């Protein structure tokens, strides 16, 4: 199922395909209190969104994250379950307090890396929203302050995702994101540009114009 979706996407190397396949398998095993989520029945959208992230990474990051996924699966650990559980710290704080002790603890080193990565991610999201407000308005809110029971911000989602990475993957990510940021490259824009082309638009600007017309 997920493999067929991946064959339709451009610019994916074998490591990326393996990453998304492992992520999808873990995602399918996530148990939601209210039953399966609609996104768990949509492999094409899952493949598209995860691929958009992976194509912005260096080969070193992709290999490190694949290693994390393989190691986690070998140890019967579901990183997708952990990610969604950590989001609850902001969206469902009372329920999160009941499960927090069951999650792997984050070292001070990893926590510092995560905070660096979240800061850059939020910065890029703000820049993207300024340039392409119509597209940004259809996505997640940027800041944690906007979290609700039904809505998870980019800031909260990013923290939860980065918290599933190994220290080695986090080190690779910090180096890469700082390098790109210093070069003036916004990887959120890179991902969104790729998504726009995959959805049939000439570029991100064209997608933003089309989104404005639909309002």
C-alpha positions as CSV (number, residue, x, y, z in Angstrom):
1,X,0.0,0.0,0.0
2,X,2.6,2.6,1.1
3,X,5.1,1.3,-1.5
4,X,2.6,2.1,-4.3
5,X,2.2,5.6,-3.0
6,X,5.9,6.2,-2.8
7,X,6.4,5.1,-6.5
8,X,4.3,8.2,-7.5
9,X,6.6,10.7,-5.8
10,X,9.7,12.2,-7.4
11,X,13.2,12.6,-6.1
12,X,13.1,9.9,-3.4
13,X,16.1,7.7,-2.8
14,X,16.0,4.2,-1.3
15,X,16.8,5.4,2.2
16,X,13.8,7.8,2.1
17,X,11.5,5.0,0.9
18,X,12.6,2.7,3.7
19,X,12.2,5.5,6.3
20,X,8.6,6.2,5.2
21,X,7.8,2.5,5.0
22,X,9.0,2.0,8.6
23,X,7.2,5.1,9.8
24,X,3.9,4.0,8.2
25,X,4.1,0.6,9.9
26,X,4.6,2.3,13.2
27,X,1.9,4.8,12.5
28,X,-0.6,2.0,11.7
29,X,0.1,0.6,15.2
30,X,-0.7,3.8,17.0
31,X,-3.8,3.4,19.2
32,X,-6.0,6.4,19.5
33,X,-8.4,6.7,22.4
34,X,-11.3,7.5,20.0
35,X,-10.4,4.8,17.5
36,X,-8.3,5.0,14.3
37,X,-7.7,8.5,13.0
38,X,-8.6,9.4,9.4
39,X,-5.0,10.0,8.5
40,X,-4.2,6.4,9.4
41,X,-6.4,5.4,6.4
42,X,-4.6,7.8,4.0
43,X,-1.2,6.4,3.0
44,X,-0.9,8.7,0.0
45,X,-1.1,11.8,2.1
46,X,1.2,10.3,4.7
47,X,3.8,9.4,2.1
48,X,3.6,12.9,0.6
49,X,4.0,14.8,3.8
50,X,6.8,12.6,5.2
51,X,8.7,12.6,1.9
52,X,8.5,16.4,1.9
53,X,10.4,16.4,5.2
54,X,12.9,13.8,4.2
55,X,13.9,15.5,0.9
56,X,15.2,18.5,2.9
57,X,17.5,16.3,4.9
58,X,21.2,15.5,4.3
59,X,22.0,11.8,3.4
60,X,23.7,11.6,6.8
61,X,20.4,12.5,8.6
62,X,18.3,10.2,6.6
63,X,20.6,7.2,7.3
64,X,20.8,8.1,11.0
65,X,17.0,8.3,11.3
66,X,16.5,5.0,9.4
67,X,18.9,3.4,11.8
68,X,16.8,4.8,14.7
69,X,13.7,3.3,13.2
70,X,15.2,-0.1,12.6
71,X,16.7,-0.2,16.1
72,X,13.3,0.9,17.6
73,X,11.4,-1.8,15.7
74,X,13.9,-4.4,16.8
75,X,13.3,-3.4,20.4
76,X,9.5,-3.3,20.0
77,X,9.5,0.4,20.5
78,X,7.0,2.5,18.5
79,X,8.4,6.0,17.8
80,X,5.2,7.2,16.3
81,X,3.3,6.4,19.5
82,X,5.9,8.2,21.5
83,X,5.6,11.3,19.2
84,X,1.9,11.6,19.6
85,X,2.1,10.9,23.3
86,X,4.6,13.8,23.8
87,X,2.3,16.2,21.9
88,X,-0.3,15.6,24.7
89,X,2.0,17.5,27.1
90,X,0.5,20.6,25.5
91,X,-2.8,19.5,24.0
92,X,-4.0,17.1,26.8
93,X,-1.8,18.0,29.8
94,X,-3.9,16.2,32.4
95,X,-3.9,12.9,30.4
96,X,-0.2,13.4,29.6
97,X,0.6,13.5,33.3
98,X,-0.7,9.9,33.6
99,X,1.7,8.6,30.9
100,X,4.7,10.8,31.1
101,X,6.7,8.4,33.2
102,X,6.3,5.7,30.6
103,X,8.1,7.7,27.9
104,X,11.9,7.4,27.5
105,X,13.6,10.3,29.5
106,X,15.4,13.0,27.5
107,X,18.9,13.8,28.5
108,X,20.0,17.4,29.1
109,X,22.1,17.2,25.9
110,X,19.2,15.9,23.8
111,X,16.8,18.4,25.3
112,X,19.2,21.3,24.4
113,X,19.5,20.0,20.8
114,X,15.7,19.7,20.5
115,X,15.2,23.3,21.8
116,X,17.7,24.5,19.1
117,X,15.9,22.6,16.4
118,X,12.4,23.8,17.5
119,X,13.6,27.4,17.5
120,X,14.8,27.2,13.9
121,X,11.7,25.3,12.8
122,X,9.5,28.0,14.3
123,X,11.6,30.8,12.7
124,X,11.2,29.1,9.3
125,X,7.5,28.7,9.8
126,X,7.1,32.4,10.6
127,X,9.1,33.3,7.5
128,X,7.0,31.0,5.3
129,X,3.7,32.4,6.7
130,X,4.9,35.9,5.9
131,X,5.7,35.1,2.3
132,X,2.8,32.7,1.6
133,X,0.0,33.5,4.1
134,X,-2.8,31.7,2.2
135,X,-1.0,28.4,2.4
136,X,0.2,28.9,5.9
137,X,-3.4,29.6,7.0
138,X,-4.5,26.2,5.9
139,X,-1.9,24.4,8.0
140,X,-1.1,24.1,11.7
141,X,-0.8,27.3,13.8
142,X,2.8,28.1,14.5
143,X,3.1,28.7,18.2
144,X,2.4,26.4,21.2
145,X,0.2,29.1,22.6
146,X,-2.4,28.2,20.0
147,X,-2.6,24.5,21.0
148,X,-6.0,23.1,21.9
149,X,-7.5,19.6,22.3
150,X,-8.2,19.6,18.6
151,X,-5.2,21.5,17.3
152,X,-1.5,20.9,17.6
153,X,0.9,23.7,16.7
154,X,4.0,23.4,14.6
155,X,6.1,24.2,17.7
156,X,4.5,21.4,19.7
157,X,4.6,18.9,16.8
158,X,8.3,19.7,16.1
159,X,9.3,19.2,19.7
160,X,7.5,15.8,19.9
161,X,9.0,14.6,16.7
162,X,12.6,15.7,17.6
163,X,12.1,14.0,20.9
164,X,11.9,10.6,19.2
165,X,15.3,11.1,17.5
166,X,18.5,9.5,18.9
167,X,21.3,11.8,20.1
168,X,23.3,11.1,17.0
169,X,20.3,12.0,14.7
170,X,19.8,15.2,16.7
171,X,23.5,16.1,16.4
172,X,23.2,15.6,12.6
173,X,20.0,17.7,12.5
174,X,21.5,20.6,14.5
175,X,24.5,20.7,12.3
176,X,22.4,20.6,9.1
177,X,19.8,23.1,10.2
178,X,22.3,25.6,11.4
179,X,24.3,25.2,8.2
180,X,21.2,25.9,6.1
181,X,20.1,28.7,8.3
182,X,23.5,30.4,8.0
183,X,23.2,30.0,4.2
184,X,19.9,31.8,4.2
185,X,18.0,28.6,3.2
186,X,14.6,28.0,4.7
187,X,14.0,24.2,4.6
188,X,10.3,24.7,5.3
189,X,10.1,26.6,2.0
190,X,12.1,23.9,0.2
191,X,9.6,21.3,1.5
192,X,6.6,23.4,0.6
193,X,8.0,24.1,-2.9
194,X,8.3,20.4,-3.5
195,X,4.8,19.7,-2.2
196,X,3.4,22.4,-4.5
197,X,5.0,20.7,-7.5
198,X,3.8,17.3,-6.5
199,X,0.3,18.8,-6.3
200,X,0.5,20.0,-9.9
201,X,1.4,23.7,-9.3
202,X,4.3,25.4,-11.2
203,X,5.7,26.6,-7.9
204,X,4.8,27.7,-4.4
205,X,3.8,31.1,-5.4
206,X,1.3,29.7,-7.9
207,X,-0.1,27.4,-5.2
208,X,-0.5,30.4,-2.9
209,X,-2.4,32.3,-5.6
210,X,-4.7,29.4,-6.2
211,X,-5.4,29.1,-2.5
212,X,-6.3,32.7,-2.3
213,X,-8.8,32.3,-5.1
214,X,-10.5,29.5,-3.3
215,X,-11.3,31.6,-0.3
